[in-house]
Amino acid sequence: MKWKIFFNHLFGALFFIVLFGYFAASLTSIIMNYQTLGVVGIILNVFVLLFELLGPVYATYLMIQLFDGIMEVGKISYDVNGIKNYPKVAVIIPIHNVNPKLLDETLDGCKKITYPNIEVWVGDDCSEKKYAVECERLVQKYGFNFHKGKARSFKAGIINQITPKLDAKYITIFDVDQIPVSDIITKFVTILEQHPEYSFVQGKYESRNVSNLLHIWEALSSFQLFCSQGGKRRIKTVIFHGTSACLRKEISYPLPENHLSEDFEHLLRITMQGHYGYFLNEVASLGLVTESIDHKISQLYRWTTGQVSAFRNNLLKFFKSKITFRQFLDYFVSSTFVFLLTAFYFMGIFYSLMYWLKIDVVRGLELSHITSSFNDLLMVFMPMVVGIVYFIAFIAVGIYSRNTNAFRMKAWHLAFFTIYGGLIAPFLLIPTFKGMFGRNKVVPGKTKWNKKIRIILIASIFTIVGLIFATLGIISLLDSIGIINRYGVNYFYPLFFIMAITLIMALPFVLISKKAFNSTKYFVDEDSQYF
């Protein structure tokens, strides 16, 4: 096992060295050509170089972490028969306008939990009367505790209202759609009791309603997430997802309120205090995946904006905390991971400016035997590198998927996952920028948990931009073969055509997805569940 880990990290280190060498050589060439490039040329060359490398760097980092996850790096042993006592555990389920059938299934799952010392609390965050009455009746039916909030405070707020009432040693949180696995609390508590160095344990959640391609994409996304979680154990950066996790009570309160991503914000705060968690590579709950593209995009908006903003808000605090540089780097990658998919589009924008302004692309070492055509070819080579590394990373996801019983990945799912993820990627540009400017506040009375996104309008804009890139691609191609005379021989057109295809498909992608993936009886109100 150790030699496999060694070669995995060695390969990553060598690849990073190559990328750094490419960056250093290219930057040197740009500086050496300052007289011919001018100020604008230098700025554009530097920016496009950074975005060229951003994709390969993120993809390589992901690949290494995924293979670490497959090899169970940092896995610990524990003995469920070795518990001498059973400290009390409080299970909290926050709800808002929830479908009673959904709550009934989850409470029935809680009733089957085998751990002998638990209390279950359902926190109703000011549901409408038509939901609240029936949900309270269900809680009473199962003999659990019901707390009704007095003012809308969202997920973190309703949990914070309940926690001070508890005399439990541990707090476990489940979303309302997640049916707990009967023995998971026992495993959570065993780990925390036998390994006091951990402050929380995060488990997996699997889907119980995988029935269409959107579900397959989301299931594979979960596999990627949990596989990388395994790789985070070694550096103590396991991510708390706000659900299907068990925390020591002293670090569970208070959760940061008025944040779109209160779980990630809380994780950063407790890590800066020296607390960290363990990832249990076992299923903690069986939940539901979203069944409409509108709801999925809304979730991605909330998560992306929240995580990017959480990292931004805590940036200065990191330098005064107990976080190591390695942990800082991992949290940075985790919170800005969207750049892996979106860097390509920024690169295309800068290249289009360079082509239109007739600015040379300067790459590699500007030696006499290296032609400008070779430098132009590098702009095609780097996206290919991203694709290759990313493909290898998803092979790792496929290997990981073999260990789950809920859904098994097929060969053609890999291609679908990559294409579908690429089509969704442009939609994440907006929430990324919102997060960078700190637009993650939750305002009672104004904020909707699952905000409706005008995805058709956004997709239409992307499609129009795609047509512009298609036109640029045609001009660049005609220019390269000598039919028109603008830039001369160039290799901009392959990149422009790839940009055009992915962006033009934005509107058809949304329209087809909206028609193909429809909500069922579980999802009556898009703002009804906290998940």
ChimeraX attribute file (.defattr): number of C-alpha atoms within 10 A of each C-alpha:
attribute: neighborCount
match mode: 1-to-1
recipient: residues
	/A:1	8
	/A:2	9
	/A:3	8
	/A:4	12
	/A:5	16
	/A:6	11
	/A:7	11
	/A:8	16
	/A:9	17
	/A:10	13
	/A:11	14
	/A:12	18
	/A:13	15
	/A:14	11
	/A:15	15
	/A:16	16
	/A:17	12
	/A:18	12
	/A:19	17
	/A:20	14
	/A:21	13
	/A:22	17
	/A:23	19
	/A:24	15
	/A:25	15
	/A:26	22
	/A:27	21
	/A:28	16
	/A:29	17
	/A:30	26
	/A:31	14
	/A:32	14
	/A:33	16
	/A:34	13
	/A:35	11
	/A:36	12
	/A:37	19
	/A:38	11
	/A:39	10
	/A:40	13
	/A:41	23
	/A:42	21
	/A:43	14
	/A:44	20
	/A:45	23
	/A:46	19
	/A:47	15
	/A:48	22
	/A:49	23
	/A:50	16
	/A:51	21
	/A:52	24
	/A:53	23
	/A:54	20
	/A:55	27
	/A:56	25
	/A:57	21
	/A:58	22
	/A:59	25
	/A:60	23
	/A:61	19
	/A:62	24
	/A:63	24
	/A:64	21
	/A:65	25
	/A:66	30
	/A:67	26
	/A:68	25
	/A:69	27
	/A:70	19
	/A:71	18
	/A:72	20
	/A:73	19
	/A:74	16
	/A:75	16
	/A:76	12
	/A:77	7
	/A:78	15
	/A:79	10
	/A:80	14
	/A:81	9
	/A:82	10
	/A:83	15
	/A:84	9
	/A:85	8
	/A:86	15
	/A:87	15
	/A:88	18
	/A:89	27
	/A:90	22
	/A:91	20
	/A:92	24
	/A:93	26
	/A:94	25
	/A:95	28
	/A:96	24
	/A:97	22
	/A:98	27
	/A:99	22
	/A:100	19
	/A:101	15
	/A:102	19
	/A:103	23
	/A:104	19
	/A:105	16
	/A:106	22
	/A:107	25
	/A:108	14
	/A:109	17
	/A:110	22
	/A:111	15
	/A:112	13
	/A:113	17
	/A:114	14
	/A:115	17
	/A:116	12
	/A:117	15
	/A:118	20
	/A:119	17
	/A:120	21
	/A:121	21
	/A:122	24
	/A:123	24
	/A:124	27
	/A:125	24
	/A:126	19
	/A:127	18
	/A:128	12
	/A:129	10
	/A:130	10
	/A:131	18
	/A:132	21
	/A:133	12
	/A:134	16
	/A:135	26
	/A:136	19
	/A:137	13
	/A:138	19
	/A:139	19
	/A:140	12
	/A:141	11
	/A:142	14
	/A:143	13
	/A:144	16
	/A:145	14
	/A:146	20
	/A:147	17
	/A:148	17
	/A:149	18
	/A:150	11
	/A:151	12
	/A:152	16
	/A:153	20
	/A:154	26
	/A:155	29
	/A:156	23
	/A:157	21
	/A:158	28
	/A:159	27
	/A:160	18
	/A:161	17
	/A:162	20
	/A:163	19
	/A:164	12
	/A:165	8
	/A:166	15
	/A:167	11
	/A:168	18
	/A:169	15
	/A:170	25
	/A:171	24
	/A:172	26
	/A:173	21
	/A:174	25
	/A:175	23
	/A:176	27
	/A:177	27
	/A:178	28
	/A:179	27
	/A:180	26
	/A:181	19
	/A:182	16
	/A:183	14
	/A:184	22
	/A:185	24
	/A:186	19
	/A:187	21
	/A:188	25
	/A:189	26
	/A:190	19
	/A:191	22
	/A:192	21
	/A:193	18
	/A:194	15
	/A:195	14
	/A:196	10
	/A:197	13
	/A:198	17
	/A:199	22
	/A:200	29
	/A:201	24
	/A:202	27
	/A:203	24
	/A:204	22
	/A:205	26
	/A:206	23
	/A:207	20
	/A:208	17
	/A:209	15
	/A:210	19
	/A:211	11
	/A:212	11
	/A:213	16
	/A:214	21
	/A:215	20
	/A:216	21
	/A:217	20
	/A:218	18
	/A:219	24
	/A:220	23
	/A:221	16
	/A:222	18
	/A:223	27
	/A:224	21
	/A:225	16
	/A:226	27
	/A:227	28
	/A:228	25
	/A:229	28
	/A:230	26
	/A:231	26
	/A:232	25
	/A:233	24
	/A:234	16
	/A:235	14
	/A:236	22
	/A:237	26
	/A:238	27
	/A:239	25
	/A:240	26
	/A:241	17
	/A:242	22
	/A:243	23
	/A:244	27
	/A:245	27
	/A:246	29
	/A:247	24
	/A:248	20
	/A:249	21
	/A:250	11
	/A:251	18
	/A:252	20
	/A:253	18
	/A:254	16
	/A:255	22
	/A:256	19
	/A:257	22
	/A:258	18
	/A:259	25
	/A:260	28
	/A:261	25
	/A:262	25
	/A:263	23
	/A:264	24
	/A:265	23
	/A:266	24
	/A:267	26
	/A:268	25
	/A:269	20
	/A:270	16
	/A:271	21
	/A:272	20
	/A:273	13
	/A:274	11
	/A:275	19
	/A:276	22
	/A:277	25
	/A:278	30
	/A:279	26
	/A:280	23
	/A:281	18
	/A:282	17
	/A:283	18
	/A:284	26
	/A:285	26
	/A:286	21
	/A:287	21
	/A:288	21
	/A:289	21
	/A:290	25
	/A:291	22
	/A:292	21
	/A:293	23
	/A:294	23
	/A:295	20
	/A:296	16
	/A:297	21
	/A:298	20
	/A:299	19
	/A:300	16
	/A:301	24
	/A:302	20
	/A:303	21
	/A:304	27
	/A:305	30
	/A:306	29
	/A:307	29
	/A:308	31
	/A:309	30
	/A:310	28
	/A:311	24
	/A:312	17
	/A:313	17
	/A:314	14
	/A:315	14
	/A:316	10
	/A:317	15
	/A:318	19
	/A:319	13
	/A:320	9
	/A:321	13
	/A:322	15
	/A:323	20
	/A:324	15
	/A:325	11
	/A:326	12
	/A:327	18
	/A:328	18
	/A:329	11
	/A:330	18
	/A:331	21
	/A:332	16
	/A:333	18
	/A:334	18
	/A:335	22
	/A:336	20
	/A:337	19
	/A:338	20
	/A:339	21
	/A:340	21
	/A:341	21
	/A:342	21
	/A:343	22
	/A:344	24
	/A:345	21
	/A:346	17
	/A:347	24
	/A:348	22
	/A:349	14
	/A:350	19
	/A:351	22
	/A:352	20
	/A:353	13
	/A:354	19
	/A:355	19
	/A:356	13
	/A:357	12
	/A:358	13
	/A:359	19
	/A:360	21
	/A:361	26
	/A:362	26
	/A:363	25
	/A:364	20
	/A:365	18
	/A:366	18
	/A:367	8
	/A:368	6
	/A:369	8
	/A:370	12
	/A:371	10
	/A:372	16
	/A:373	12
	/A:374	15
	/A:375	21
	/A:376	18
	/A:377	16
	/A:378	17
	/A:379	22
	/A:380	16
	/A:381	13
	/A:382	18
	/A:383	17
	/A:384	13
	/A:385	16
	/A:386	23
	/A:387	16
	/A:388	15
	/A:389	20
	/A:390	21
	/A:391	17
	/A:392	17
	/A:393	21
	/A:394	23
	/A:395	17
	/A:396	23
	/A:397	27
	/A:398	20
	/A:399	16
	/A:400	22
	/A:401	22
	/A:402	13
	/A:403	14
	/A:404	13
	/A:405	9
	/A:406	15
	/A:407	17
	/A:408	17
	/A:409	18
	/A:410	11
	/A:411	10
	/A:412	8
	/A:413	16
	/A:414	18
	/A:415	13
	/A:416	14
	/A:417	19
	/A:418	15
	/A:419	14
	/A:420	15
	/A:421	15
	/A:422	16
	/A:423	19
	/A:424	20
	/A:425	21
	/A:426	21
	/A:427	20
	/A:428	18
	/A:429	20
	/A:430	13
	/A:431	23
	/A:432	26
	/A:433	15
	/A:434	17
	/A:435	25
	/A:436	19
	/A:437	14
	/A:438	17
	/A:439	18
	/A:440	25
	/A:441	15
	/A:442	18
	/A:443	15
	/A:444	12
	/A:445	9
	/A:446	7
	/A:447	13
	/A:448	14
	/A:449	20
	/A:450	22
	/A:451	16
	/A:452	15
	/A:453	15
	/A:454	11
	/A:455	18
	/A:456	17
	/A:457	11
	/A:458	16
	/A:459	23
	/A:460	18
	/A:461	15
	/A:462	21
	/A:463	21
	/A:464	16
	/A:465	16
	/A:466	23
	/A:467	17
	/A:468	16
	/A:469	25
	/A:470	22
	/A:471	16
	/A:472	20
	/A:473	23
	/A:474	15
	/A:475	18
	/A:476	28
	/A:477	22
	/A:478	18
	/A:479	19
	/A:480	19
	/A:481	12
	/A:482	13
	/A:483	11
	/A:484	13
	/A:485	13
	/A:486	15
	/A:487	17
	/A:488	16
	/A:489	17
	/A:490	22
	/A:491	22
	/A:492	24
	/A:493	24
	/A:494	17
	/A:495	21
	/A:496	25
	/A:497	21
	/A:498	18
	/A:499	23
	/A:500	24
	/A:501	16
	/A:502	20
	/A:503	29
	/A:504	24
	/A:505	16
	/A:506	26
	/A:507	21
	/A:508	15
	/A:509	18
	/A:510	20
	/A:511	14
	/A:512	11
	/A:513	16
	/A:514	16
	/A:515	10
	/A:516	14
	/A:517	18
	/A:518	13
	/A:519	16
	/A:520	10
	/A:521	9
	/A:522	18
	/A:523	18
	/A:524	13
	/A:525	13
	/A:526	19
	/A:527	17
	/A:528	19
	/A:529	22
	/A:530	19
	/A:531	21
